[in-house]
Each structure stands twice: as C-alpha cells, then as structure tokens.
C-alpha cells in the first residue's frame, strides 16, 4: 500500500470513529436528560443510567461497523472488476513445420489476485497447435503462451490464433510455410544464366498464332458445395442459439471462454471456405469445410 492509499485509509477510519463517538455521546446525553426530568421524588436507578450508556455505546459501535462493512463492500466491488483483453501477438508470424511461435496476450490493466487465464484456440489444430491457456500473473498486464506448427497446409491460407477472456475475443494470424524449420536462409529460386540468343522475327505476311487462352476453372462438385451450404446454415443456427442464451444470462456474466472461442473459430473457417469457393479451389475447400464442421460439433456438445 503506497503513502497516498495509507493516508486515505487512516483518514477514513478517523472520520468513522469520530461520527460513531458523536452518535454515542448524543444518545447518552438524551438518556441523561430524560432521567433528570423525571419527577423530583423519583430518583433514577443506577442500572438505568448504566443501561442507557451501554446502549448508546453499542449503537455507536454498530454505526461504525455498518459503515466499515458498506465501504469495504464498495471497495471489493471496485477491485473485483476484471481487466479487459486487448490483443494477442504472435512472434514470428511466419513459421515452417516444426517451428515454435510465442503468443503474447495483453490486458488493459493489471491482473487481479490469482492471475488471469486467457484461453487460446487455433482455427486449424491439424496445422498449428496451441498450449490452450496463456497465464497473466497477478499484478501484470502481459502473459505468454506457445504454439507449434505440426503440419503444412495444403492450401495457402493463414491459421488464426484466437484469444478469449470473459466477453473479449481477439485474434492474430500465423502463416505456416513449406520447408524445414531448421533452415536459416530462405531458398530463393535460382535465376537462369544470361545467354545471348538470336531471335528470329516472323516474315511480314507470316501468320502469328495467338497464345492459348488460360484454362477455365473446373466447376466444384455439387456435393462439396452442398456440404458448405449446410455447414453455413448450421453456423447461423448456432450463432442465434448462443445469442439467445446470452440474453437470458444475468447482467455482468458472459459465455464461457471455450464457447466464445469456438464461435469465433467457426466464423473464421466459414470466411476461408467462402474464399476457397470463389476461387474454385476444391483442394482448399474440402479441409476447410471439415474444420468448420469440427467447430460446429464442439459447439453442439456445449448445449
């Protein structure tokens, strides 16, 4: 406790003691006045005097305890207000298979007594795993978790790392690239050596054939598109269900972190699936739909 806080605490105690003392004194004087105004032939019994004094002291103590209890309750409520999750940062954000990523979570204020556990979730655990929790020690604003690339994605899409604490959800992205994580220098493609060659120009009236047109995108299988549409419909239903649950929860409470993180991961997977669908990329769309269905299955279990 610093000097300012100590001075404020002592001042508060002194004020409460003074007010309680005045309350006891006023009650005592009123009691004495009542006794002295009785009939002259009636002498107040000593026990009545002591009873009035004891009652006034007890009332003063009760006033003091009630004030201390109410002020302590207010201070506890202020201290119980949890900090808010602001960000999560991944370093490095480009990693190869077998590489390790450090995840740093940031709060807007110091963690309370006992620390804070921020839930970490990967949008694609088959590619990038996470520890599950980043712990912020008491009094600190930052905590650390770790992630590891266990496989290389078959489609060019970053993996989202979602951090959840109370009602706040933030995310960052990590790109998992092909190659060995132990390699220190990137393998740039070797440029061909420069060779002077004779270029034969066509004759003036020689027919010049136009370059072939790029091949058209192969249409996606109807079954795959149907699976995506079904999963998107289920996602809409899950979002509506949990919004309804949240509206019936007591004020100041929120969904469990594992539910919030799964909802966020499912939405991220749905966005990746839409990008793959627009690009007619069946190789990317298939695992993406599988990941989306996995997140939806986890949400269904929480019902």
C-alpha positions in Angstrom: 0.0 0.0 0.0 1.5 3.3 -1.0 1.6 6.5 1.1 -1.4 8.1 -0.6 -3.5 5.0 -0.1 -2.4 4.7 3.6 -3.2 8.3 4.3 -6.7 7.9 2.8 -7.3 4.7 4.8 -6.3 6.4 8.1 -8.5 9.4 7.3 -11.5 7.3 6.6 -11.1 5.4 9.9 -10.7 8.6 11.9 -13.9 10.0 10.3 -15.9 6.9 11.1 -14.6 6.8 14.7 -15.5 10.5 15.2 -19.0 10.1 13.8 -19.6 6.9 15.9 -18.4 8.7 19.0 -20.7 11.7 18.5 -23.6 9.3 17.9 -22.9 7.6 21.2 -22.5 10.9 23.1 -25.7 12.3 21.7 -27.7 9.2 22.7 -26.1 9.2 26.2 -26.9 12.9 26.8 -30.5 12.3 25.6 -30.8 9.5 28.1 -29.4 11.5 30.9 -31.7 14.4 30.1 -34.7 12.1 30.2 -33.8 10.8 33.6 -33.1 14.2 35.2 -36.5 15.5 34.0 -38.4 12.8 35.9 -40.4 13.8 39.0 -38.3 15.1 41.9 -39.4 12.4 44.2 -38.2 9.7 41.8 -34.5 9.1 41.9 -33.3 7.3 38.7 -31.8 3.9 39.4 -28.1 3.4 38.8 -28.9 0.5 36.5 -31.0 2.7 34.2 -28.0 5.1 33.8 -25.6 2.3 33.0 -28.1 0.7 30.7 -28.5 4.0 28.7 -24.7 4.4 28.5 -24.2 0.9 27.3 -27.0 1.1 24.8 -25.5 4.3 23.3 -22.0 2.8 23.1 -23.4 -0.3 21.3 -25.3 1.9 18.8 -22.2 3.8 18.1 -20.2 0.6 17.5 -23.0 -0.7 15.3 -22.9 2.5 13.2 -19.1 2.2 12.9 -19.2 -1.5 11.8 -22.0 -0.9 9.4 -20.1 2.0 7.7 -16.9 -0.1 7.5 -18.8 -3.1 6.1 -20.5 -0.9 3.4 -17.3 0.9 2.4 -15.4 -2.4 2.3 -18.1 -3.9 0.1 -17.8 -0.9 -2.3 -14.0 -1.3 -2.4 -14.3 -5.0 -3.0 -16.7 -4.5 -5.9 -14.4 -1.9 -7.5 -11.4 -4.3 -7.1 -13.4 -7.2 -8.5 -13.8 -5.5 -11.9 -11.7 -7.7 -14.2 -9.3 -6.3 -16.8 -10.2 -6.4 -20.5 -8.3 -8.4 -23.0 -6.8 -6.1 -25.6 -4.6 -8.0 -28.1 -2.7 -11.2 -28.8 0.6 -11.0 -30.8 2.4 -13.9 -32.5 6.2 -13.9 -33.0 7.2 -14.9 -35.5 4.1 -14.9 -37.6 5.7 -16.9 -40.4 6.8 -20.4 -39.4 7.7 -23.7 -41.0 6.7 -27.2 -40.0 8.2 -27.9 -36.6 8.6 -24.2 -35.8 7.5 -22.7 -32.5 5.6 -19.4 -32.1 5.4 -17.2 -28.9 2.0 -15.8 -28.2 1.8 -12.7 -26.0 -1.6 -11.6 -24.6 -2.1 -8.0 -23.4 -4.6 -6.8 -20.8 -5.7 -3.2 -20.3 -4.9 -3.3 -16.6 -3.1 -5.5 -14.0 -4.4 -9.0 -13.4 -6.2 -9.5 -10.0 -5.0 -11.7 -7.2 -4.6 -15.3 -8.5 -3.8 -14.1 -12.1 -5.8 -14.4 -15.3 -6.1 -17.4 -17.6 -6.6 -16.4 -21.3 -8.0 -19.3 -23.4 -6.0 -19.8 -26.7 -7.6 -21.6 -29.7 -6.3 -22.5 -33.1 -8.6 -22.3 -36.1 -6.9 -25.3 -37.6 -5.3 -27.5 -34.9 -4.2 -30.0 -37.5 -1.7 -27.4 -38.8 -0.9 -25.3 -35.8 -1.4 -26.4 -32.2 -1.6 -24.1 -29.1 -1.0 -24.6 -25.4 -4.6 -23.8 -24.6 -4.0 -21.2 -22.0 -1.8 -18.1 -21.5 -1.5 -17.1 -17.9 -1.1 -13.5 -16.8 0.4 -13.4 -13.3 -1.2 -11.2 -10.6 -0.3 -7.6 -11.0 1.0 -8.0 -14.5 -0.7 -7.0 -17.8 1.0 -9.5 -20.2 1.1 -13.2 -20.3 2.8 -15.8 -22.7 1.6 -18.9 -24.4 3.1 -21.1 -27.2 2.1 -22.6 -30.5 3.8 -25.2 -32.7 3.4 -25.9 -36.4 2.7 -29.7 -36.7 1.9 -29.8 -40.4 2.0 -27.8 -43.7 -1.4 -26.7 -45.1 -2.5 -27.9 -48.5 -4.0 -24.6 -49.2 -2.5 -21.1 -48.9 -4.4 -19.7 -46.0 -3.1 -18.4 -42.6 -4.1 -20.1 -39.4 -5.9 -17.9 -36.9 -5.0 -17.9 -33.2 -8.0 -16.8 -31.1 -7.6 -15.5 -27.5 -10.6 -15.3 -25.3 -11.1 -13.8 -21.8 -14.6 -13.0 -20.4 -16.5 -11.4 -23.2 -13.5 -10.2 -25.2 -12.1 -12.1 -28.2 -9.1 -11.1 -30.2 -7.1 -12.9 -32.8 -3.9 -12.9 -34.8 -2.7 -14.9 -37.8 0.3 -17.2 -38.4 1.4 -18.4 -41.8 2.8 -21.9 -42.0 5.0 -22.4 -45.0 6.7 -25.3 -46.6 10.2 -26.3 -45.8 12.4 -27.3 -42.8 12.1 -25.1 -39.7 15.9 -25.5 -39.1 16.8 -23.7 -42.3 18.1 -20.3 -41.6 18.1 -18.7 -45.0 15.2 -18.9 -47.5 15.6 -20.9 -50.6 15.1 -18.4 -53.4 14.7 -19.8 -56.9 17.9 -19.7 -58.9 17.7 -17.3 -61.9 18.8 -18.7 -65.3 22.2 -17.5 -66.6 22.0 -14.9 -69.2 22.7 -16.2 -72.8 22.7 -14.1 -75.9 20.5 -15.8 -78.5 19.5 -15.0 -82.0 15.8 -14.1 -82.1 14.1 -14.9 -85.4 11.4 -12.5 -86.3 8.4 -13.7 -88.4 8.1 -12.7 -92.0 5.8 -9.8 -92.7 3.0 -11.9 -94.1 3.6 -14.9 -91.8 0.6 -16.0 -89.7 1.2 -15.4 -86.0 -0.8 -17.7 -83.7 -2.3 -16.1 -80.6 -1.2 -17.5 -77.2 -3.6 -20.1 -75.9 -6.3 -18.9 -73.5 -5.9 -19.7 -69.8 -7.9 -22.8 -68.9 -11.3 -22.1 -67.2 -11.8 -23.1 -63.6 -13.1 -26.6 -63.1 -16.5 -26.5 -61.5 -16.8 -27.5 -57.9 -18.6 -30.7 -57.1 -22.2 -30.2 -56.1 -21.8 -32.4 -53.0 -18.9 -30.3 -51.7 -20.9 -27.1 -52.3 -23.9 -28.6 -50.6 -21.8 -29.6 -47.5 -20.5 -26.0 -47.3 -24.1 -24.5 -47.5 -25.3 -27.0 -44.9 -22.4 -26.1 -42.5 -23.1 -22.3 -43.0 -26.8 -22.9 -42.2 -25.8 -24.7 -39.0 -23.4 -21.9 -38.1 -26.2 -19.4 -38.4 -28.3 -21.5 -36.1 -25.6 -21.8 -33.6 -25.0 -18.1 -33.5 -28.7 -17.5 -33.0 -28.9 -20.1 -30.2 -26.0 -18.7 -28.2 -27.2 -15.1 -28.7 -30.5 -16.2 -27.1 -28.6 -17.9 -24.2 -26.6 -14.7 -23.7 -29.8 -12.6 -23.5 -31.2 -14.7 -20.7 -28.0 -14.7 -18.6 -27.7 -12.5 -15.5 -26.3 -9.0 -16.1 -22.5 -8.9 -15.9 -22.0 -12.5 -16.9 -20.8 -13.8 -20.3 -20.5 -17.1 -22.3 -17.8 -19.5 -21.2 -14.4 -18.8 -23.0 -14.5 -22.1 -24.8 -17.8 -21.3 -26.4 -16.8 -17.8 -27.5 -13.5 -19.1 -29.0 -15.3 -21.9 -30.9 -17.8 -19.4 -32.3 -15.0 -17.1 -33.4 -13.1 -20.0 -34.9 -16.2 -21.3 -36.8 -16.8 -17.8 -38.3 -13.1 -17.6 -39.4 -13.4 -21.0 -41.0 -16.6 -20.0 -42.8 -14.8 -17.0 -44.3 -11.9 -19.1 -45.5 -14.4 -21.5 -47.1 -16.1 -18.7 -49.0 -12.7 -17.5 -50.3 -11.9 -21.0 -51.5 -15.3 -21.4 -53.1 -15.0 -18.1 -55.0 -11.5 -19.3 -56.2 -12.9 -22.7 -57.3 -10.2 -24.2 -55.2 -11.6 -27.7 -54.3 -8.3 -28.7 -52.6 -8.6 -25.9 -50.2 -12.4 -26.1 -49.7 -12.5 -29.7 -48.6 -10.4 -29.4 -45.5 -11.9 -26.0 -44.7 -15.4 -27.5 -44.6 -14.1 -30.3 -42.4 -12.6 -27.8 -40.0 -15.9 -25.8 -39.9 -17.9 -28.9 -39.1 -15.4 -29.8 -36.3 -16.0 -26.4 -34.7 -19.8 -26.8 -35.1 -19.6 -30.2 -33.5 -17.8 -28.7 -30.5 -20.4 -26.0 -30.1 -23.2 -28.6 -30.3 -21.6 -30.5 -27.4 -21.8 -27.3 -25.2 -25.7 -27.2 -25.5 
